[in-house]
């Protein structure tokens, strides 16, 4: 997947507070590394479930193809803009009539470019995410993210990397997992 998160969701203070409570930490000395662990656990959650947990503005670059092109990120909430990419990296915004978009019931986003609009790669800007903020994220996903971050914090000086996510976290996330057959 060739995705860039343009406006990442900031690690909210409630997420950091939940992690600190889980770990029994009362000082602010480790806030930056703990916030990094929450961000990494959120990325792992996305990889496991196949869905971006917290809403963010993203961009995917799609290769030339005819017909509908599926975005790899899900769930897509809105497709905002499409730009044609030239070989030198310059961008040309495509007017709304030069492209069509569709959102399916499973959260997939699709884009179709008019044949005369762009023959090469295109950059698609969109918003995606299961919840608009940390507090709106389903409890099982939130708890799994906190538990994974706590696990990583506790194992930071361990002998080796264990498979991620641990079974206790995978059990929380499994109902949210979406798999596709290729």
N, C-alpha and C positions, 0 to 999 in steps of 0.2 A: 504494500500500500504506500502510495506516495502522498501522504497527508502531512499538512502543517497545521498546528493549532495556532490561529492568529491571535485569539484572545483567550488565553487559558483561564480556567476557573481558579481563582486564588484559594489557597488552603484557608478555610474559614476558621475563626477562633473557636467555634463550637467543636470542630473536628479535633483541633489541637487539645482542647480541654478534655474531650473524651479520651484521647490517647494518654494524656498525662494522668488522668484519673485511673485508667486501666493499669498504668505502670506504677502508680503511687508516687509520682513526681510532683513536687509542689513549687519548685523554683523555675525561673524563666531562663536559666543558663543554657539549657539544651533545646530551646524552642526552635531554632533554625534547623538543626539536624532532625528533630522530630517532625517538623513540617515537611522536610524532604522525604522522610519515610512515608508520610501520609500521601504525598504526591506519587511516590513510586508504587505504593500499594493500590492507589487509584488506577494507575496504568496497568497493573497486574490484573485488577478487577476487570478492566475493559478487555484485556487479552483473554481472560477466562470466559467471560460472559458473552463477548462479541458485541457489547454495547457500551458506548461512552456514558459513564455514570452521571457526571454533572455537566450541564449545558455549557457549551463553548462555541465560539465562532471558528470555523475550520476552513481549510482549502485543500482540495485534491486536484492533482494534475492528471488528466486522462489522455491516453494515447489516441491517435487518430483511429476512428472506426465509424462505420455507418450504422444508423439505427440508434436504439436506446443504449445508453451507457449507464451501468450501475455504479453508484458510489460505494466504496468499501466500508465507510463509517456508518454506523447506525446507532440509535434511531435519528433520522434526519427530520428536523422540525420545519425548516424552510430553506429553500434554495434562493440565495440573494442575488448573485451575479455570475456571469460567465465571461471570461476573457480569452481571446485567442493569443497563443504564445508564438512569437516569431523565433527563428533560429538563433538570433542574437540575444534573446531573453526579453525583448521588449514585449509589452502587452497592449492589446487593443480591446477595449470593452465591446462586447457584442450587444446590440440593441435587443430588447425583449422579444421582438418578432423573429429574431434570428435563431432562437433556441426555445425549446419547450422543456418543462420539468414535470415530474410526477412523483408523488409520494405514495408508497403502497401501505397496506394495512399492517405490515410487519415492521415498519419503520425504515424501509429502504428508500433511497432517493435515486431517481433516474433522470438523465439529461439526454436530450436529442438535439443535435446541432443541424441546422439547415445546410444542405450540401454546398451552397454558395457562400456561407458565412465563414467557415473556417475549415481548411483542409488538414491542418496539423493538430498539434496538442492544444488542449484547452485547460484553463484553470477555473475550477468551479468553487465559488465561495458559498458557504452554507452554515447554518446553525444546527447543532446536534446535541443530544443528551437525554437521558432518562428523566432528570429532574432539574429544575431551574437553579436550585441551590442545595447545599449540604443538608439542611433541615428537611427538605422535601424528598430526599432520597429514601427509598424503602429501607426500613430498619435492618433487614437481613444484609443488604449490601453495605450499609454504613458500619454495622457491627463487624462484618467480615474485613472491611478496609482497616478498621481500628485494630482488630486482632492480628491481621497480617503485619501491620506496622509495629505493633508491640512484639510480635514474634521476631521480626528482623532486628529490633532494638536489643532484645535479649540475646540473640544469636550473633551479634556483631563481632564478637571475639571468639566464636566457635571454630572448630577445626576445619569445617568444610561447608559447602553450600548444600543445603537440603532441598529436595524438590519443592517447588512453590506451586500453588499455595498449599499449606498444610491441610490435612484432611478435615480439620474442624472448620477451616475457612471455606474449603471447597463445598462442604455440606451446606453452608449458608448461601453460597452463590449458585449452586447447581440449579435451583428452580428458575433462575434468571438466564441460564445458559441457552444460547441459540446456536445451533450447528447447521451448516448447509452442506449438502452433498454436491460435489463439483461435477 
